[in-house]
Amino acid sequence: MSNETKRDVLVDAVDALADAQASGGNIGHQDANLFMAEYAAALPDDLPVIPEAVGCMIAKMKPICKSILDSQYRDYGKDHRWIIDHYDTFASAWLLEAWIVDETGEIVKLDAEK
């Protein structure tokens, strides 16, 4: 699992191009195809930013709730107010299965294995 964003892949590609030019080489089609594949697989740059507790709740509830609508009937305790006030952000994190932890800046991506 990679937590690379699309911007990270772009920066890597630009660095590789600069290195190749500095050494008198170039970037070929294979390299370009590799960067395009990495870019396609990378996370969006504008990941939702959510509190750590809400992220833990998503990680716990996502495998057992059939939809985001099922999740809204659960008791989230003190985090319920945040979810209500930031429902668009919550829904984005739920659907993308990836987010940035507000307190640490860490990128979290749920495993595809369920």
Secondary structure, DSSP 8 states (H G I E B T S, - for coil): ----BHHHHHHHHHHHHHHHHHTT----HHHHHHHHHHHHHSB-SS--EE-HHHHHHHHHHTTT-SSHHHHTTS--TTHHHHHHHTHHHHHHHHHHTEEEETTT--EEE--S--
